[in-house]
Every structure is written in C-alpha cells, then in structure tokens.
Amino acid sequence: MYPSVSKLSKSTLHDVAQRNAPVGDPPRRRALSLALASVFTLGCAQALAQTQVGAAAEPAPTAAAAATGARMDVVTVSATRRREPVRDVPLRVETLGAETLERSGAASLTDYVGSLPGVYVASDGGPGRGQVNIRGVSVGSMGAPTVGVYVDEVAFGSSTSFVGEAVSALDLSLLDLHHVELLRGPQGTLYGAGAMGGLLKYVTNEPDATGFSGKAGLALRESKGGGLGHTENAVLNIPLSEGVAALRVAAFNQRDGGYVRATGRVTGEHVNDGTTRGARASLQFDPSRALRVRLTATKQNIERNGTNLVQYDVATGQPLYGDLTHRLYRPEPYTIKTGLFSGDIEYDLGWARLNVIGSSQRFKGATALDATEILGGEGLNFGALDNAIKLRKRTAEVRLTSARGPLEWLLGYYHNKETGNREQRLWAQAEDGSESTLVTSGQPSNFIENAVYGDLTWNPTPAWSVTVGARAARNRQVYGTVTNGVKDFESPGKDSSKTYLATARYSLDKVSSVYARAASGYRPGGPNPPAIDQNGNVVPGAPSSFAADTLWSYELGYKADLLDKRLSVELALFDIRWNKLQQPIAVGATTLTGNAGKAESRGLELALRYQLNERFSIDGSLAYTDAQLKEDAPALGASGERLPNSARLSTMLGGRYSFAPAGKPAYAGMTVRQVGSRNAGFDSPTTSIPNFRMAGYTLVDLQAGIDLDGWELAAYVRNVADKRALSGADTALTSFGGPLRAIPVQPRTFGMNLSRAF
C-alpha cells in the first residue's frame, strides 16, 4: 500500500423457556416549539427502551393493566440462538424498542446504542461511518471490528480491515424494526469472528398472515443553526393466504437538515446535510406447523454532502474556525449503499429444529477527504484523497437446535466468502484549475471462512443450568496492492482460531438468579503488504503477516425482578484479558498491521428500573470501565495507559409518566445522560500522533406524546442545554501537520413525529 494513502485513510421462532427462572410479565422551529410546549411534563422514554421492548406501546394504563398492578412485561431475546426471556440469559443483554427510540428522536446508530453507558460509537464523520465499542475493547483505529453486527440471523459487514469503510457497523434505519439487541462481552462461539467485544443485532418485524395492517408516519426536526429535516415512511402487511403466507413491505425517505458551517474556498451552511432512503420486503410461508420459510430483501442508501467533523486545535481543545465550523478547500461528500438478501428455512423435526440460512450482501461506498492542509496549500486550490470501496459477501449457515429438556444442545456450520476492493486517488488541483494525480492505489482482497460450532446445556435441577460451547474456524485470505496501475504484490494467508464458552446459572428463587460466564473471542489475522522506505526500497525484516488477536472475558452477574416485579435489577462484574492486540505499525514509510502488547478491561455495570405504579417509572444505569494497556506496545503506548474512547464512568437516569388528558392516553419523560472524559488516542513517546483528551459532558433530553384517536403525536428535544461537547476525535492527521478532526454532539434539536396505524 502506498504509504501516504495508507496513513491518510482511515430467531427465529422458539419455545419460551419453561424453567423456575425469573420472568415477568414542521415547518420551522417556532411551530415545533409551540407544539412541544403543549405536551411536555415529566418522565422518560429512551431509557425505558433499554430494558423493555413493548412497554411503551400503550402510553396509558388499561383496566387490565391496573388489575394486575404495575408489573413489567416479559422481554424475549435470541442472544443464545434460542428465543428465551432476557431474565434467563446468563449474560448482559439490552433490548432497545424501535418505536420508543423513534419517539425519543433517535436517528442513527450513535443515538441507538452510543448513549448506553459503557458503549461507544467511534464515528468517522457521520451516519454509516462508525464502529461500536463495548466495555473498552478498542485501540482507537478503524481496523477490523470488535463488535459483530447481525440483521436477524445474518452476519453483516466485513470481517477484515482490508476494505476500508466496509468495517463500519451497519447504521440501519429504525423503520419496521421490532427491536435492537446489544449483547455485552465476547460472542465468538455462537456468532464468530469480530464479536470479541459484543454483538449488535437488528431484529425486524415478521410478516403476519392473520390480517392486513399497516402504518404511515411523518417526522420533522431541526437543530439549532441547522436546516429543517423530515422523514416519511410507510409499512404494509398483506396476507397472501390466510394463516399461510404474507408479504410485508416498508419504505422510508429521510432528509437531514445539517448544522455544520463551511468556511474557506468552500462556503455554506448546513454542509453536513443529506438524505437516507431505504426499503425492505419480506415474504413468509408457513405451509405446515413444522415448516417456515422467510425471504427478506433490504436496501438502504446514505448520501451526505459533508461530514459532521469540525477542526479543533489539539493543544487548546478549542475550535479553530468558529463554533460548528469546518474549513474546507473542497467538499467532502460521501455515499454508502448497502443491500442484503437473505433466506431462512426452519423445519421442526420434533426432536430438534433445523435452520438453513443463506445471504448475499453488497456494500458500496465513496468518500472524499480534503487533504489541502496536509499536502501544503501553496500553489494549490486544494489537495484531495478520494476512496471507492466495494464489498460482496455471501454466507451460508446450517444449525440444528435440540428440543427443551434436561440436556439441550446446538450444532452449527458456517461459511463466509468476501470479495472486496478499495481504490484510492491522491490528487491536487492547481490555481490554474489543472489537476494532477499524485498516486492511485487499489487494494483487492478475498476472505473465505468455514467454521463449526456448538454448545451443550445441562439442567440437572429446575434451579441449575450449565452450558459449555466451542467454535473452530479456518480462513484463507488473499490481499494485494496495485499502485498507478501496476500490481505491486499479492499475498495469500491463512489462519485458524478456536473460541470457547462456559456458563453456570443458578435461580435463587422464582424471581432472581446469579450467573458466572467465561467466554473468548477473536479477530482474524491476515497478510501484510511489503514495507517500503521513503526511497521506494523494500524494508527487510518487516512482518509479512499479522496474527489473530484474542481475548477472554470473565463475568459474574445478578438478575432479579423484585417487589412484586416492580423493580428490575441487573448487575454485572467483568474482567477482560486481551492479547496480541492488532495495531497499526509504521515500518519505513508504510503502515502495516502488527501484534503487540496486552490490555485489560475491568468494570461494573448496573441497570435498575422501578415501576412505582401503573403510571410512573424510573430507569437508571451506569457503567464503570477501567480499560488500560498491561504491557508496553511501542506503536500505541506504555503499560498503564488508558485505552481510547472509553470513559471510566458513564450513567443514564430517566423517568416516564403516563397520564390521560381528556381521556387521551399520553406520556412525558426526561433522560439525563452523563459521559466521563475519554482519550482519543495514546500518550506514546514513540509515535508522532499526539493524544487528545475529550472532556466529560452531561446531556438532557425530553420526550412527550399523545394518542389522538389512533393518531399518535410525539415530540422531543435532544440536548436541551445545547451543550457543545465532543463525542469523538481523530488525531491521525495531526502527525502530517493537519488539525484535530473532532465530532461535536448534535446541537439542541427539536422534533415531532406523527403516525397512524391501521
């Protein structure tokens, strides 16, 4: 890889477990402000989504609910590839209800999960360009992901770091999603490569063959100093044969108004505005009680005129060119186009359930970087680095899951084939308008993986459950570079990895349990290009490949539904040991991937939800994470340094109140989110990239809504105090003389949603 270019770029249906485990049951801002004032009081919607998927579906209590008290509904998840109550799962799982997220104004992955304590979305400039980090498992660079992403039963995205922005986590619209699951801790045994820090799973709504239904919605929003944004969406569920087959289609158009100003050769307001469009069609057949077939196609296009990045002074921590202002010599638009087609055949054999799952997915992205300040602006209109990324991925999986009983087992086979390419062009435009290409580079790659996995669960008594599991995977890779049309090299590589899982769960009584969990995870290794020095000569002795990095996580947890199931408690203690960290290393004038050092992350997570009565609930959660290097890593930092993008303490507190003015069900709420200080990188004396410390911040959000005879009107304000905190920062360009590229939190945003179900 050319050195300059290299461094510049950056389930299905299951039986619910029947054990003695705890289960329980607008045009402008003025118009928006007036509407908001008419419905606000006190409470919380967003925090509620963390522990309860469906509880916000009916804002006011019904007579039946009052009769049974203020108990919380049971929430089922598919974290263990079996559908079971979240209380029965021996790990930390959070469920985020899609409708509740929409009511809170959540519009991107950063809003969905980035606000959860202990979770961070490392963004490279806007929607579709981020990676999820959980429990501090991050070295700060956009390498191979440490959190896996699934859409229903299908793995999404690149497994390697070779395909540039294809390593970003899927930033899927909330349209027609049932909920989002976030699994904390390594999930490598059941979900494979890349899930070493956890898993993000989008769960879509299934077609319903029992009746016709649909929903349509309109949303308006505007950020302070920004343009007006809007979203239109619709969902239709169409039975094709009653009780046998149904088609479900959904489509949306989302316009984001932007809020970043540009100064320099490029000027303008709201330069980070853009459009996201998408559609999903799902066809399901249930020809018999034993057989189910589901086919789903999803497409989403993100088109942005610029990024959310703003230049800051790395020494003072202040914006260089003004509040929410980005100096540009050329525009920095980007597009991300994703497509996914999947099929899931499920057959009940009686003694076991068979699933055969296949998918085909495409990722196509294009980004533009203003490199003028790096190349030197004298005699230039601008300097530019353009990237074009393509990835095609095909997966196949066969899984056999036993029926419930004293001894339960699961066996599976997984195949993954990825073909990708990243093309880069470093060029400049002179003052006379002439263009000069400095270098073009292509990096074609292939990745093929085969894996077998399984687990065995023994339930010796109604109170005890013990599970062991393992996965063995082999992969083959080919990676090459083409510079200025000439193939430099093509290098094959292969790797094998094993991951393990062991859990023990004990029910203290019918409403509480404790568990212990040990699990491992990994990221695949791969080949490196030859290292080149400043004179174009090959550097001898440079690593020709890098190994898989691995980690072990040890966790103790407690889950309970107390006070007649009014109080929900989840507590987890974890200790993560991370070895052979994959990290960028400079050899000559080339950036390679190497392995060095050890890291450890220890912490505590606590989540509480108290249903005071059928109208009022309080939610609180916190995460304490101490993530640091445990061994000197020259390309990163010294032993004892904190890992990037990890706050020691982050918290969330909220409340929600349901009421019925004039007999109309309504709710109102408030959420307070606090994030501690974080490092953008490492304080390493051996690298030319300085660290930058991002200050902690506290944000307040408000939400409210009312049901007007079937028309649901919701309103929200995010970042009420209009705090100008930083959610992320990128120091990579500072070593070239460039500025710190920081990402401020979205300024105060007003919004309204109007929807109608039929």
Secondary structure, 3 states (H helix, E strand, C coil): CCHHHHHHCCCCCCCCCCCCCCCCCCCCHHHHHHHHHCCCCCCCCCHHHHCCCCCCCCCCCCHHHHHCCCCCCCCEECCCCCCEEHHHCCCCEEEEEHHHHHHCCCCCHHHHCCCCCCEEEEECCCCCCEEEEECCCCCCCCCCCCEEEEECCEECCCCCCCCHHHHCCCCCCCCCEEEEEEEECCCHHHHCCCCCCEEEEEEECCCCCCCCEEEEEEEEEEECCCCEEEEEEEEEEEEEECCCEEEEEEEEEEEECCCCEEEECECECCCCCEEEEEEEEEEEECCCCCEEEEEEEEEEEEEECCCCCEEECCCCCCECCCCCEEEECCCCCEEEEEEEEEEEEEEECCCEEEEEEEEEEEEEEEEEEECHHHHCCCCEEEEEEEEEEEEEEEEEEEEEEECCCCEEEEEEEEEEEEEEEEEEEEEEEECCCCEEEEEEEEEEEEEEEEEEEEEEEECCCCCEEEEEEEEEEEEEEEEEEEECCEEEEEEEEEEEEEEEEEEEEEEEECCEEEEEEEEEEEECCEECCCCECCCCCECCCCCCEECCEEEEEEEEEEEEEECCCCEEEEEEEEEEEEECCEEEEEECCEEEEEECCEEEEEEEEEEEEEECCCCEEEEEEEEEEEEEECCCECCCECCCCECCCCCCEEEEEEEEEEECHHHCCEEEEEEEEEECCEECCCCCCCCCCCCCEECCEEEEEEEEEEEECCEEEEEEEECCCCCCCEEEEECHHHHHCCCEEEEECCCCEEEEEEEEEC
